Amino acid sequence: MAVFTKVNKAELQGWMQGLACGELVALEEISSGIENTNYFVTTTKARYVLTLFEKLTASDLPFYLGLMQHLACKGLPVPGPVAFADGSLFKLLENKPATLVNCLQGQSVAEPTPQQCRQIGSFAARAHLAVRDFAGTVPNPRNLGWITEATHELRPHLPAKELALLTQEVA
């Protein structure tokens, strides 16, 4: 179960004030996922996904949500964040930053076909072209500092041969 933070309909209705997305009809937990809490939200206008960020902080979100908004505005099929009346893309819910994005059609694919892989490649190319004029930047979260820290944490759990290889690669 990947719902780490429980949200009830009454709390969500209050949080949704300032969003032009209709009246709340249903709230459904999404059990898949590993890092964030997600719910399907059905309103009188459409279906959305509510995400409560369990690890990313409010200072991290302007880049990521801004990128999602930029790609959506360029016409790419991505979950575009719904802006509040004041223009913000997230607000606190249950003391965690949360956003509402449009729900995309489709389903998860465990074993993509060659045609689906071509479609993924085409989408990646379009996304790379679409961000040429995106001004946001973010430091690489998996930089050398992270690699060094992760290596230190792995040391006691690795056999000598694998540890030597990892140490050599990091160096």
N, C-alpha and C positions, 0 to 999 in steps of 0.2 A: 504494500500500500504506500503510495507516494504522497498522501495527503498528510502533511506534517502540522498544518495549522487549520483548525476547524473554523468555519465561517457559517453563520446562520443567516437566513433570509432577511431578518429584520436589520441586522448590522449591515448587510450588503445593500439593502435599499437606502439606508442613510448615506453610505459611501458613494452610491451612484448619483446622488444629487449633483447637478452640474454636468452630467453626461447626457448628451442628446441621443440616447439609445433606446428609449421606450421604457415601459414599466416592466419590472421584474416578474416573470412568470414561473421560472424554475431554476434551481441550482442543483447541479449534479457533480459529485466528486469524480475526478479523473485519477484512476489508480495507477496508471503507468507514469514513468518518470523517475528521476533519481535525485534531483536537487531542489526543485521548486514545488510549491503546492499549486495545483491547477484544478479549476472547476469549469464545467460547461455552464454558461449562463444563457438562458433563453429569456428574451424580452418580447414585448408586443411588436417590436420592429425586426429583430434578427436573432441569430445565435452567435455567441461570443465565447471567448476563453478568458477567464479571470486567472491571473498569475500573481501569487504572493511570493516575493523573492526571499528565499531562506538564507542565502549567502551573500548575494550582491547587495551593496548598500545603496542608499539614496544618492550618494555621490557618484556611484558607478553607472547609474541608469541613464542619465542624459545621453551618453554616447550610444548605448545599445538601443534604446527606444528611439532616439533620433535617427539612427541608421535604419531601423525597421520602418519608420515613418517615411524616410527618404525613398527607400526601395518601393514602398507601397505607392507613393506619389508618382513614381516613375512607371507605374503600371505592372510591376512584377507581382506574381501571386505569392505574397508573403503576408503573415499576420500583422496587419497595420494597427498600431495603437489608436484607441479612441481618445481624443483630447477632451479634457474638462473645459468648462466655459472660460476659465482663465488661461487656457492654452497649455496647461501642464499635462503631461502624459502619465503621471502616476501620483498617487496619494497614499498615505499610510492607512492600512486596514489591519486590525489586530496587531498594531505596533510594528508592522512590516510594510515596506514599500510594495504597492500592488498596482497592476495595470489591467486594463480590459482591451483585448484585441479582437479583431474580427475572426470568426471561425472559418477556416478553409474547408473546402469540399475534399473528399477523398478519405483514404485510410492508410495506415502504416503498411509498408511492403517489406517482408522479411527477406525475400530473395528476388531482387529486381531482375527483369529481363534485359537483354541487350538494348531493346528499344527504350526502356525506362532509363537505362544508364546513359544513352544518347541524350535523352530529355534532361537528365540531371546536368550533363556537360553543357548543354545549350543554355540552361538556366544559369549555371555558374558563369558562363561567358557574359550573358546579359547583365548579371548582377555586378560583375567586375566593371563593365562599361558604365553602368548606372551610378556607381559611386565615384566616378572621376571628379564630379563637382561636389562631393560631400566633404564638408569642412572638418568634421569631427576626427579626433585622434584619441587613441588610448594606448598606454604602454602594454607591451607584451606580457600577459600574466604568467607565461611559462618561460620566463627569461632565465639567464644563467643563475641568478640568485635562487629562483625556485628550483631549478635542476639540482643545484648544490644542496639545498635543504632536503629535497626529496631523496637524494642519494644518501644523505646522512641518516634519514629515517629508515631507509631500506637496508643499510649495512648489517644490522643484527639478524636480518631475515634471509640473507642471500648466502648460498654456498660460495666458497672461496673463488672458484673459477668464474662464476657470474659476477661476483663483486670486483674481481680484477678487470674483467672486460668493461663493466660499467665505469669504474674509476678511470680506465684508459680512455674511454670515449668522452667522458666529461672533461678530462684534461685536454 
